[in-house]
Amino acid sequence: MTWVITSLCRDCVDISCVEVCPVDCIVEYKGDDKTSWPNMLYIDPEECINCGVCEPECPWEAIFEDEQVPDVFEADTALNAKIVAIRDQFEVPEKDDKPVPTPEQVKANKEKWGYTS
């Protein structure tokens, strides 16, 4: 695996990262199991080319290199990896017009997940 989208994306889902990805490896779950697959984006580890262009584009600061994923988000690495087994239930999301979060919103989201950078 190369890059991981963490729970900082959960229920925030900004697709700025999707728009810059040259290989369309950033996807969202379209299946029925919303308990196992929360409302967030995921990086398909077999499609990712490790270019890193997604990371600076994420306004929620939710993307990390796999070796740099904070301990609080360790489970997200495994969750992103599980995409491979059910790839047909994911697709690249369509463009939306969500506003960019404020620095206060980003800070509050990090606090919600127990992450201090």
N, CA, C and O atoms as a printed pandas DataFrame, in Angstrom:
     atom_number atom_name residue_name chain_id  residue_number  x_coord  y_coord  z_coord
0              1         N          MET        A               1    0.851   -1.185    0.000
1              2        CA          MET        A               1    0.000    0.000    0.000
2              3         C          MET        A               1    0.887    1.235    0.000
3              4         O          MET        A               1    2.044    1.184    0.418
4              5         N          THR        A               2    0.349    2.313   -0.460
5              6        CA          THR        A               2    1.134    3.527   -0.570
6              7         C          THR        A               2    0.537    4.675    0.234
7              8         O          THR        A               2    1.162    5.139    1.188
8              9         N          TRP        A               3   -0.621    5.133   -0.115
9             10        CA          TRP        A               3   -1.290    6.227    0.589
10            11         C          TRP        A               3   -2.590    5.713    1.192
11            12         O          TRP        A               3   -3.199    4.779    0.671
12            13         N          VAL        A               4   -3.014    6.334    2.303
13            14        CA          VAL        A               4   -4.197    5.885    3.034
14            15         C          VAL        A               4   -5.071    7.091    3.350
15            16         O          VAL        A               4   -4.577    8.127    3.795
16            17         N          ILE        A               5   -6.364    6.951    3.117
17            18        CA          ILE        A               5   -7.314    7.966    3.555
18            19         C          ILE        A               5   -7.847    7.511    4.907
19            20         O          ILE        A               5   -8.325    6.386    5.055
20            21         N          THR        A               6   -7.759    8.400    5.885
21            22        CA          THR        A               6   -8.131    8.058    7.252
22            23         C          THR        A               6   -9.540    8.543    7.600
23            24         O          THR        A               6  -10.221    9.175    6.792
24            25         N          SER        A               7   -9.945    8.228    8.812
25            26        CA          SER        A               7  -11.270    8.612    9.302
26            27         C          SER        A               7  -11.494   10.119    9.329
27            28         O          SER        A               7  -12.632   10.566    9.477
28            29         N          LEU        A               8  -10.442   10.906    9.191
29            30        CA          LEU        A               8  -10.632   12.356    9.105
30            31         C          LEU        A               8  -11.498   12.736    7.906
31            32         O          LEU        A               8  -12.039   13.841    7.852
32            33         N          CYS        A               9  -11.627   11.835    6.959
33            34        CA          CYS        A               9  -12.479   12.045    5.780
34            35         C          CYS        A               9  -13.936   11.659    6.057
35            36         O          CYS        A               9  -14.839   12.084    5.336
36            37         N          ARG        A              10  -14.161   10.863    7.088
37            38        CA          ARG        A              10  -15.494   10.307    7.342
38            39         C          ARG        A              10  -16.539   11.413    7.501
39            40         O          ARG        A              10  -16.391   12.325    8.314
40            41         N          ASP        A              11  -17.578   11.304    6.715
41            42        CA          ASP        A              11  -18.706   12.237    6.673
42            43         C          ASP        A              11  -18.307   13.646    6.235
43            44         O          ASP        A              11  -19.123   14.566    6.295
44            45         N          CYS        A              12  -17.074   13.819    5.800
45            46        CA          CYS        A              12  -16.618   15.112    5.266
46            47         C          CYS        A              12  -16.531   15.034    3.745
47            48         O          CYS        A              12  -16.970   15.951    3.052
48            49         N          VAL        A              13  -15.980   13.966    3.232
49            50        CA          VAL        A              13  -15.892   13.592    1.829
50            51         C          VAL        A              13  -15.754   14.780    0.868
51            52         O          VAL        A              13  -16.693   15.124    0.150
52            53         N          ASP        A              14  -14.599   15.381    0.868
53            54        CA          ASP        A              14  -14.271   16.399   -0.123
54            55         C          ASP        A              14  -13.525   15.690   -1.250
55            56         O          ASP        A              14  -12.617   14.905   -0.979
56            57         N          ILE        A              15  -13.886   15.946   -2.503
57            58        CA          ILE        A              15  -13.276   15.191   -3.595
58            59         C          ILE        A              15  -12.135   15.934   -4.298
59            60         O          ILE        A              15  -11.792   15.608   -5.434
60            61         N          SER        A              16  -11.563   16.905   -3.644
61            62        CA          SER        A              16  -10.411   17.604   -4.234
62            63         C          SER        A              16   -9.295   16.624   -4.575
63            64         O          SER        A              16   -8.615   16.784   -5.589
64            65         N          CYS        A              17   -9.105   15.624   -3.742
65            66        CA          CYS        A              17   -8.066   14.622   -3.985
66            67         C          CYS        A              17   -8.377   13.791   -5.225
67            68         O          CYS        A              17   -7.468   13.406   -5.960
68            69         N          VAL        A              18   -9.636   13.518   -5.455
69            70        CA          VAL        A              18  -10.060   12.711   -6.599
70            71         C          VAL        A              18   -9.729   13.428   -7.897
71            72         O          VAL        A              18   -9.283   12.811   -8.863
72            73         N          GLU        A              19   -9.950   14.726   -7.910
73            74        CA          GLU        A              19   -9.762   15.516   -9.123
74            75         C          GLU        A              19   -8.313   15.545   -9.594
75            76         O          GLU        A              19   -8.069   15.714  -10.789
76            77         N          VAL        A              20   -7.348   15.386   -8.695
77            78        CA          VAL        A              20   -5.941   15.445   -9.091
78            79         C          VAL        A              20   -5.312   14.075   -9.307
79            80         O          VAL        A              20   -4.202   13.984   -9.831
80            81         N          CYS        A              21   -5.991   13.025   -8.919
81            82        CA          CYS        A              21   -5.429   11.674   -9.034
82            83         C          CYS        A              21   -5.295   11.273  -10.508
83            84         O          CYS        A              21   -6.288   11.244  -11.235
84            85         N          PRO        A              22   -4.075   10.965  -10.948
85            86        CA          PRO        A              22   -3.887   10.623  -12.359
86            87         C          PRO        A              22   -4.347    9.220  -12.748
87            88         O          PRO        A              22   -4.435    8.915  -13.937
88            89         N          VAL        A              23   -4.642    8.361  -11.770
89            90        CA          VAL        A              23   -5.017    6.979  -12.083
90            91         C          VAL        A              23   -6.387    6.575  -11.541
91            92         O          VAL        A              23   -6.736    5.395  -11.573
92            93         N          ASP        A              24   -7.154    7.522  -11.052
93            94        CA          ASP        A              24   -8.503    7.239  -10.531
94            95         C          ASP        A              24   -8.514    6.126   -9.488
95            96         O          ASP        A              24   -9.340    5.215   -9.549
96            97         N          CYS        A              25   -7.587    6.208   -8.525
97            98        CA          CYS        A              25   -7.534    5.170   -7.489
98            99         C          CYS        A              25   -8.296    5.574   -6.230
99           100         O          CYS        A              25   -8.393    4.781   -5.293
100          101         N          ILE        A              26   -8.837    6.792   -6.188
101          102        CA          ILE        A              26   -9.593    7.245   -5.017
102          103         C          ILE        A              26  -11.066    7.019   -5.308
103          104         O          ILE        A              26  -11.617    7.531   -6.282
104          105         N          VAL        A              27  -11.688    6.237   -4.431
105          106        CA          VAL        A              27  -13.041    5.759   -4.693
106          107         C          VAL        A              27  -13.941    5.914   -3.468
107          108         O          VAL        A              27  -13.477    6.164   -2.356
108          109         N          GLU        A              28  -15.234    5.758   -3.709
109          110        CA          GLU        A              28  -16.198    5.725   -2.612
110          111         C          GLU        A              28  -17.000    4.440   -2.718
111          112         O          GLU        A              28  -17.183    3.885   -3.801
112          113         N          TYR        A              29  -17.471    3.984   -1.573
113          114        CA          TYR        A              29  -18.238    2.740   -1.484
114          115         C          TYR        A              29  -19.657    2.984   -1.963
115          116         O          TYR        A              29  -20.294    3.962   -1.574
116          117         N          LYS        A              30  -20.150    2.087   -2.813
117          118        CA          LYS        A              30  -21.508    2.205   -3.352
118          119         C          LYS        A              30  -22.392    1.020   -2.972
119          120         O          LYS        A              30  -23.511    0.900   -3.472
120          121         N          GLY        A              31  -21.907    0.152   -2.101
121          122        CA          GLY        A              31  -22.670   -1.019   -1.690
122          123         C          GLY        A              31  -23.635   -0.708   -0.558
123          124         O          GLY        A              31  -23.866    0.454   -0.224
124          125         N          ASP        A              32  -24.194   -1.755    0.025
125          126        CA          ASP        A              32  -25.214   -1.625    1.066
126          127         C          ASP        A              32  -24.684   -1.736    2.491
127          128         O          ASP        A              32  -25.407   -1.407    3.432
128          129         N          ASP        A              33  -23.456   -2.184    2.678
129          130        CA          ASP        A              33  -22.909   -2.409    4.019
130          131         C          ASP        A              33  -22.276   -1.127    4.574
131          132         O          ASP        A              33  -21.053   -1.007    4.640
132          133         N          LYS        A              34  -23.111   -0.192    4.964
133          134        CA          LYS        A              34  -22.634    1.100    5.466
134          135         C          LYS        A              34  -21.995    0.993    6.848
135          136         O          LYS        A              34  -21.299    1.915    7.271
136          137         N          THR        A              35  -22.213   -0.093    7.546
137          138        CA          THR        A              35  -21.584   -0.297    8.851
138          139         C          THR        A              35  -20.093   -0.603    8.679
139          140         O          THR        A              35  -19.255   -0.031    9.377
140          141         N          SER        A              36  -19.770   -1.491    7.762
141          142        CA          SER        A              36  -18.376   -1.862    7.522
142          143         C          SER        A              36  -17.629   -0.822    6.701
143          144         O          SER        A              36  -16.410   -0.692    6.811
144          145         N          TRP        A              37  -18.361   -0.088    5.883
145          146        CA          TRP        A              37  -17.761    0.884    4.977
146          147         C          TRP        A              37  -18.359    2.266    5.232
147          148         O          TRP        A              37  -19.353    2.634    4.606
148          149         N          PRO        A              38  -17.766    3.031    6.140
149          150        CA          PRO        A              38  -18.285    4.369    6.470
150          151         C          PRO        A              38  -18.261    5.312    5.275
151          152         O          PRO        A              38  -17.588    5.064    4.275
152          153         N          ASN        A              39  -19.005    6.392    5.406
153          154        CA          ASN        A              39  -19.096    7.419    4.375
154          155         C          ASN        A              39  -17.793    8.218    4.328
155          156         O          ASN        A              39  -17.641    9.234    5.006
156          157         N          MET        A              40  -16.871    7.736    3.519
157          158        CA          MET        A              40  -15.588    8.404    3.328
158          159         C          MET        A              40  -14.994    7.919    2.018
159          160         O          MET        A              40  -15.544    7.020    1.383
160          161         N          LEU        A              41  -13.895    8.496    1.613
161          162        CA          LEU        A              41  -13.198    8.042    0.417
162          163         C          LEU        A              41  -12.137    7.027    0.819
163          164         O          LEU        A              41  -11.714    6.977    1.974
164          165         N          TYR        A              42  -11.712    6.220   -0.150
165          166        CA          TYR        A              42  -10.720    5.175    0.061
166          167         C          TYR        A              42   -9.731    5.197   -1.103
167          168         O          TYR        A              42  -10.072    5.611   -2.211
168          169         N          ILE        A              43   -8.511    4.750   -0.842
169          170        CA          ILE        A              43   -7.513    4.622   -1.901
170          171         C          ILE        A              43   -7.308    3.144   -2.189
171          172         O          ILE        A              43   -6.980    2.367   -1.293
172          173         N          ASP        A              44   -7.503    2.763   -3.436
173          174        CA          ASP        A              44   -7.278    1.385   -3.858
174          175         C          ASP        A              44   -5.762    1.159   -3.910
175          176         O          ASP        A              44   -5.081    1.751   -4.747
176          177         N          PRO        A              45   -5.231    0.314   -3.031
177          178        CA          PRO        A              45   -3.785    0.150   -2.945
178          179         C          PRO        A              45   -3.153   -0.487   -4.181
179          180         O          PRO        A              45   -1.963   -0.296   -4.433
180          181         N          GLU        A              46   -3.919   -1.226   -4.939
181          182        CA          GLU        A              46   -3.369   -1.849   -6.140
182          183         C          GLU        A              46   -3.363   -0.897   -7.331
183          184         O          GLU        A              46   -2.647   -1.127   -8.306
184          185         N          GLU        A              47   -4.145    0.153   -7.257
185          186        CA          GLU        A              47   -4.200    1.124   -8.351
186          187         C          GLU        A              47   -3.311    2.335   -8.091
187          188         O          GLU        A              47   -2.853    2.979   -9.035
188          189         N          CYS        A              48   -3.064    2.648   -6.832
189          190        CA          CYS        A              48   -2.269    3.816   -6.460
190          191         C          CYS        A              48   -0.841    3.674   -6.985
191          192         O          CYS        A              48   -0.223    2.620   -6.837
192          193         N          ILE        A              49   -0.320    4.739   -7.597
193          194        CA          ILE        A              49    1.045    4.720   -8.138
194          195         C          ILE        A              49    2.022    5.458   -7.222
195          196         O          ILE        A              49    3.166    5.706   -7.605
196          197         N          ASN        A              50    1.583    5.805   -6.027
197          198        CA          ASN        A              50    2.434    6.440   -5.020
198          199         C          ASN        A              50    2.954    7.807   -5.465
199          200         O          ASN        A              50    4.079    8.181   -5.135
200          201         N          CYS        A              51    2.146    8.545   -6.207
201          202        CA          CYS        A              51    2.598    9.860   -6.684
202          203         C          CYS        A              51    2.465   10.937   -5.609
203          204         O          CYS        A              51    3.222   11.907   -5.604
204          205         N          GLY        A              52    1.508   10.768   -4.703
205          206        CA          GLY        A              52    1.345   11.695   -3.595
206          207         C          GLY        A              52    0.645   12.997   -3.903
207          208         O          GLY        A              52    0.575   13.863   -3.031
208          209         N          VAL        A              53    0.123   13.176   -5.105
209          210        CA          VAL        A              53   -0.526   14.452   -5.431
210          211         C          VAL        A              53   -1.839   14.659   -4.677
211          212         O          VAL        A              53   -2.314   15.790   -4.565
212          213         N          CYS        A              54   -2.416   13.604   -4.171
213          214        CA          CYS        A              54   -3.679   13.706   -3.444
214          215         C          CYS        A              54   -3.509   14.354   -2.071
215          216         O          CYS        A              54   -4.365   15.122   -1.633
216          217         N          GLU        A              55   -2.419   14.047   -1.405
217          218        CA          GLU        A              55   -2.229   14.462   -0.012
218          219         C          GLU        A              55   -2.353   15.965    0.203
219          220         O          GLU        A              55   -3.112   16.375    1.081
220          221         N          PRO        A              56   -1.650   16.810   -0.550
221          222        CA          PRO        A              56   -1.773   18.248   -0.286
222          223         C          PRO        A              56   -3.122   18.842   -0.711
223          224         O          PRO        A              56   -3.459   19.958   -0.315
224          225         N          GLU        A              57   -3.883   18.109   -1.504
225          226        CA          GLU        A              57   -5.178   18.607   -1.974
226          227         C          GLU        A              57   -6.306   18.379   -0.978
227          228         O          GLU        A              57   -7.358   19.009   -1.083
228          229         N          CYS        A              58   -6.103   17.495   -0.022
229          230        CA          CYS        A              58   -7.163   17.164    0.929
230          231         C          CYS        A              58   -7.313   18.276    1.964
231          232         O          CYS        A              58   -6.418   18.473    2.786
232          233         N          PRO        A              59   -8.436   19.011    1.937
233          234        CA          PRO        A              59   -8.602   20.104    2.891
234          235         C          PRO        A              59   -8.814   19.618    4.323
235          236         O          PRO        A              59   -8.662   20.393    5.267
236          237         N          TRP        A              60   -9.162   18.342    4.491
237          238        CA          TRP        A              60   -9.376   17.769    5.828
238          239         C          TRP        A              60   -8.107   17.155    6.397
239          240         O          TRP        A              60   -8.102   16.670    7.529
240          241         N          GLU        A              61   -7.015   17.173    5.604
241          242        CA          GLU        A              61   -5.725   16.626    6.031
242          243         C          GLU        A              61   -5.858   15.162    6.452
243          244         O          GLU        A              61   -5.302   14.737    7.465
244          245         N          ALA        A              62   -6.608   14.404    5.650
245          246        CA          ALA        A              62   -6.953   13.021    5.989
246          247         C          ALA        A              62   -6.076   11.977    5.311
247          248         O          ALA        A              62   -6.240   10.785    5.572
248          249         N          ILE        A              63   -5.155   12.385    4.454
249          250        CA          ILE        A              63   -4.373   11.427    3.669
250          251         C          ILE        A              63   -2.933   11.378    4.176
251          252         O          ILE        A              63   -2.286   12.403    4.388
252          253         N          PHE        A              64   -2.453   10.132    4.362
253          254        CA          PHE        A              64   -1.098    9.911    4.870
254          255         C          PHE        A              64   -0.426    8.802    4.071
255          256         O          PHE        A              64   -1.101    7.925    3.531
256          257         N          GLU        A              65    0.914    8.841    3.995
257          258        CA          GLU        A              65    1.649    7.691    3.486
258          259         C          GLU        A              65    1.421    6.548    4.456
259          260         O          GLU        A              65    1.280    6.772    5.658
260          261         N          ASP        A              66    1.385    5.329    3.948
261          262        CA          ASP        A              66    1.045    4.199    4.821
262          263         C          ASP        A              66    1.956    4.085    6.040
263          264         O          ASP        A              66    1.487    3.720    7.119
264          265         N          GLU        A              67    3.240    4.386    5.896
265          266        CA          GLU        A              67    4.155    4.300    7.041
266          267         C          GLU        A              67    3.979    5.465    8.011
267          268         O          GLU        A              67    4.492    5.418    9.128
268          269         N          GLN        A              68    3.265    6.503    7.602
269          270        CA          GLN        A              68    3.097    7.702    8.420
270          271         C          GLN        A              68    1.698    7.828    9.031
271          272         O          GLN        A              68    1.408    8.821    9.698
272          273         N          VAL        A              69    0.842    6.851    8.818
273          274        CA          VAL        A              69   -0.509    6.913    9.371
274          275         C          VAL        A              69   -0.417    6.962   10.895
275          276         O          VAL        A              69    0.192    6.080   11.500
276          277         N          PRO        A              70   -1.012    7.979   11.525
277          278        CA          PRO        A              70   -0.988    8.056   12.986
278          279         C          PRO        A              70   -1.644    6.822   13.623
279          280         O          PRO        A              70   -2.568    6.233   13.060
280          281         N          ASP        A              71   -1.153    6.453   14.790
281          282        CA          ASP        A              71   -1.660    5.261   15.479
282          283         C          ASP        A              71   -3.170    5.281   15.654
283          284         O          ASP        A              71   -3.813    4.235   15.565
284          285         N          VAL        A              72   -3.744    6.444   15.898
285          286        CA          VAL        A              72   -5.188    6.545   16.117
286          287         C          VAL        A              72   -5.981    6.103   14.878
287          288         O          VAL        A              72   -7.156    5.749   14.982
288          289         N          PHE        A              73   -5.332    6.126   13.713
289          290        CA          PHE        A              73   -6.002    5.738   12.468
290          291         C          PHE        A              73   -5.468    4.423   11.893
291          292         O          PHE        A              73   -5.658    4.146   10.709
292          293         N          GLU        A              74   -4.819    3.634   12.702
293          294        CA          GLU        A              74   -4.211    2.388   12.236
294          295         C          GLU        A              74   -5.210    1.478   11.517
295          296         O          GLU        A              74   -4.859    0.853   10.516
296          297         N          ALA        A              75   -6.424    1.397   12.003
297          298        CA          ALA        A              75   -7.440    0.528   11.387
298          299         C          ALA        A              75   -7.794    0.981    9.968
299          300         O          ALA        A              75   -8.244    0.171    9.158
300          301         N          ASP        A              76   -7.598    2.248    9.665
301          302        CA          ASP        A              76   -7.929    2.756    8.333
302          303         C          ASP        A              76   -7.011    2.187    7.258
303          304         O          ASP        A              76   -7.421    2.052    6.105
304          305         N          THR        A              77   -5.785    1.853    7.617
305          306        CA          THR        A              77   -4.862    1.245    6.652
306          307         C          THR        A              77   -5.436   -0.092    6.184
307          308         O          THR        A              77   -5.481   -0.368    4.985
308          309         N          ALA        A              78   -5.865   -0.905    7.117
309          310        CA          ALA        A              78   -6.448   -2.205    6.774
310          311         C          ALA        A              78   -7.758   -2.039    6.003
311          312         O          ALA        A              78   -8.045   -2.807    5.085
312          313         N          LEU        A              79   -8.540   -1.046    6.377
313          314        CA          LEU        A              79   -9.812   -0.821    5.694
314          315         C          LEU        A              79   -9.593   -0.455    4.225
315          316         O          LEU        A              79  -10.279   -0.980    3.347
316          317         N          ASN        A              80   -8.643    0.440    3.955
317          318        CA          ASN        A              80   -8.332    0.785    2.567
318          319         C          ASN        A              80   -7.857   -0.449    1.795
319          320         O          ASN        A              80   -8.205   -0.619    0.627
320          321         N          ALA        A              81   -7.072   -1.304    2.434
321          322        CA          ALA        A              81   -6.548   -2.504    1.773
322          323         C          ALA        A              81   -7.654   -3.493    1.407
323          324         O          ALA        A              81   -7.516   -4.233    0.432
324          325         N          LYS        A              82   -8.742   -3.519    2.165
325          326        CA          LYS        A              82   -9.835   -4.473    1.915
326          327         C          LYS        A              82  -10.608   -4.171    0.637
327          328         O          LYS        A              82  -11.410   -4.994    0.196
328          329         N          ILE        A              83  -10.385   -3.023    0.043
329          330        CA          ILE        A              83  -11.072   -2.657   -1.202
330          331         C          ILE        A              83  -10.840   -3.699   -2.285
331          332         O          ILE        A              83  -11.744   -4.025   -3.053
332          333         N          VAL        A              84   -9.635   -4.210   -2.337
333          334        CA          VAL        A              84   -9.235   -5.125   -3.400
334          335         C          VAL        A              84  -10.198   -6.296   -3.529
335          336         O          VAL        A              84  -10.496   -6.725   -4.644
336          337         N          ALA        A              85  -10.687   -6.817   -2.417
337          338        CA          ALA        A              85  -11.565   -7.994   -2.439
338          339         C          ALA        A              85  -12.955   -7.694   -2.988
339          340         O          ALA        A              85  -13.626   -8.591   -3.498
340          341         N          ILE        A              86  -13.393   -6.435   -2.888
341          342        CA          ILE        A              86  -14.751   -6.098   -3.352
342          343         C          ILE        A              86  -14.727   -4.838   -4.224
343          344         O          ILE        A              86  -15.610   -3.986   -4.126
344          345         N          ARG        A              87  -13.731   -4.737   -5.055
345          346        CA          ARG        A              87  -13.503   -3.561   -5.892
346          347         C          ARG        A              87  -14.747   -3.154   -6.699
347          348         O          ARG        A              87  -14.953   -1.966   -6.948
348          349         N          ASP        A              88  -15.557   -4.098   -7.099
349          350        CA          ASP        A              88  -16.735   -3.787   -7.914
350          351         C          ASP        A              88  -17.795   -2.991   -7.150
351          352         O          ASP        A              88  -18.745   -2.502   -7.762
352          353         N          GLN        A              89  -17.656   -2.849   -5.839
353          354        CA          GLN        A              89  -18.618   -2.076   -5.044
354          355         C          GLN        A              89  -18.147   -0.642   -4.801
355          356         O          GLN        A              89  -18.742    0.086   -4.007
356          357         N          PHE        A              90  -17.084   -0.245   -5.484
357          358        CA          PHE        A              90  -16.535    1.099   -5.349
358          359         C          PHE        A              90  -16.499    1.770   -6.708
359          360         O          PHE        A              90  -16.394    1.113   -7.743
360          361         N          GLU        A              91  -16.588    3.100   -6.686
361          362        CA          GLU        A              91  -16.423    3.850   -7.930
362          363         C          GLU        A              91  -15.857    5.231   -7.623
363          364         O          GLU        A              91  -15.944    5.732   -6.502
364          365         N          VAL        A              92  -15.280    5.823   -8.651
365          366        CA          VAL        A              92  -14.734    7.165   -8.514
366          367         C          VAL        A              92  -15.913    8.125   -8.366
367          368         O          VAL        A              92  -16.828    8.101   -9.189
368          369         N          PRO        A              93  -15.909    8.963   -7.338
369          370        CA          PRO        A              93  -17.045    9.873   -7.130
370          371         C          PRO        A              93  -17.090   11.004   -8.155
371          372         O          PRO        A              93  -16.081   11.391   -8.744
372          373         N          GLU        A              94  -18.283   11.506   -8.335
373          374        CA          GLU        A              94  -18.512   12.633   -9.243
374          375         C          GLU        A              94  -18.183   13.950   -8.559
375          376         O          GLU        A              94  -18.194   14.040   -7.331
376          377         N          LYS        A              95  -17.896   14.951   -9.338
377          378        CA          LYS        A              95  -17.599   16.291   -8.826
378          379         C          LYS        A              95  -18.797   16.821   -8.042
379          380         O          LYS        A              95  -19.953   16.606   -8.409
380          381         N          ASP        A              96  -18.484   17.521   -6.953
381          382        CA          ASP        A              96  -19.543   18.171   -6.179
382          383         C          ASP        A              96  -19.123   19.610   -5.900
383          384         O          ASP        A              96  -18.018   20.019   -6.256
384          385         N          ASP        A              97  -19.987   20.359   -5.278
385          386        CA          ASP        A              97  -19.718   21.773   -5.017
386          387         C          ASP        A              97  -19.653   22.074   -3.529
387          388         O          ASP        A              97  -20.076   23.144   -3.092
388          389         N          LYS        A              98  -19.128   21.139   -2.752
389          390        CA          LYS        A              98  -19.009   21.369   -1.312
390          391         C          LYS        A              98  -18.039   22.516   -1.054
391          392         O          LYS        A              98  -17.016   22.634   -1.730
392          393         N          PRO        A              99  -18.357   23.358   -0.080
393          394        CA          PRO        A              99  -17.414   24.427    0.265
394          395         C          PRO        A              99  -16.181   23.863    0.972
395          396         O          PRO        A              99  -16.249   22.832    1.640
396          397         N          VAL        A             100  -15.068   24.552    0.814
397          398        CA          VAL        A             100  -13.831   24.158    1.489
398          399         C          VAL        A             100  -14.015   24.402    2.983
399          400         O          VAL        A             100  -14.531   25.447    3.380
400          401         N          PRO        A             101  -13.595   23.446    3.817
401          402        CA          PRO        A             101  -13.760   23.641    5.257
402          403         C          PRO        A             101  -12.858   24.764    5.778
403          404         O          PRO        A             101  -11.798   25.043    5.218
404          405         N          THR        A             102  -13.300   25.384    6.840
405          406        CA          THR        A             102  -12.500   26.424    7.482
406          407         C          THR        A             102  -11.428   25.758    8.345
407          408         O          THR        A             102  -11.559   24.583    8.690
408          409         N          PRO        A             103  -10.381   26.485    8.694
409          410        CA          PRO        A             103   -9.381   25.917    9.611
410          411         C          PRO        A             103   -9.998   25.469   10.935
411          412         O          PRO        A             103   -9.541   24.492   11.529
412          413         N          GLU        A             104  -11.014   26.161   11.394
413          414        CA          GLU        A             104  -11.692   25.782   12.632
414          415         C          GLU        A             104  -12.406   24.442   12.485
415          416         O          GLU        A             104  -12.393   23.618   13.399
416          417         N          GLN        A             105  -13.030   24.230   11.323
417          418        CA          GLN        A             105  -13.715   22.956   11.074
418          419         C          GLN        A             105  -12.712   21.804   11.001
419          420         O          GLN        A             105  -12.973   20.719   11.522
420          421         N          VAL        A             106  -11.575   22.036   10.361
421          422        CA          VAL        A             106  -10.534   21.012   10.272
422          423         C          VAL        A             106  -10.024   20.670   11.671
423          424         O          VAL        A             106   -9.855   19.496   12.001
424          425         N          LYS        A             107   -9.781   21.678   12.485
425          426        CA          LYS        A             107   -9.303   21.467   13.849
426          427         C          LYS        A             107  -10.331   20.685   14.670
427          428         O          LYS        A             107   -9.977   19.748   15.387
428          429         N          ALA        A             108  -11.601   21.072   14.563
429          430        CA          ALA        A             108  -12.662   20.383   15.306
430          431         C          ALA        A             108  -12.785   18.928   14.862
431          432         O          ALA        A             108  -13.029   18.049   15.689
432          433         N          ASN        A             109  -12.618   18.665   13.574
433          434        CA          ASN        A             109  -12.690   17.299   13.066
434          435         C          ASN        A             109  -11.542   16.458   13.617
435          436         O          ASN        A             109  -11.740   15.300   13.987
436          437         N          LYS        A             110  -10.346   17.036   13.672
437          438        CA          LYS        A             110   -9.206   16.313   14.240
438          439         C          LYS        A             110   -9.450   16.004   15.716
439          440         O          LYS        A             110   -9.160   14.902   16.180
440          441         N          GLU        A             111   -9.980   16.972   16.443
441          442        CA          GLU        A             111  -10.274   16.749   17.858
442          443         C          GLU        A             111  -11.316   15.653   18.041
443          444         O          GLU        A             111  -11.214   14.837   18.958
444          445         N          LYS        A             112  -12.315   15.637   17.167
445          446        CA          LYS        A             112  -13.361   14.615   17.214
446          447         C          LYS        A             112  -12.769   13.204   17.131
447          448         O          LYS        A             112  -13.250   12.285   17.794
448          449         N          TRP        A             113  -11.726   13.039   16.315
449          450        CA          TRP        A             113  -11.103   11.733   16.122
450          451         C          TRP        A             113   -9.921   11.497   17.046
451          452         O          TRP        A             113   -9.259   10.463   16.953
452          453         N          GLY        A             114   -9.648   12.437   17.934
453          454        CA          GLY        A             114   -8.558   12.249   18.890
454          455         C          GLY        A             114   -7.184   12.382   18.278
455          456         O          GLY        A             114   -6.226   11.768   18.748
456          457         N          TYR        A             115   -7.082   13.189   17.222
457          458        CA          TYR        A             115   -5.809   13.369   16.537
458          459         C          TYR        A             115   -5.303   14.782   16.719
459          460         O          TYR        A             115   -6.011   15.751   16.442
460          461         N          THR        A             116   -4.087   14.890   17.182
461          462        CA          THR        A             116   -3.439   16.194   17.276
462          463         C          THR        A             116   -2.170   16.124   16.447
463          464         O          THR        A             116   -1.286   15.309   16.713
464          465         N          SER        A             117   -2.086   16.973   15.454
465          466        CA          SER        A             117   -0.916   16.940   14.564
466          467         C          SER        A             117    0.201   17.808   15.083
467          468         O          SER        A             117    1.257   17.895   14.457
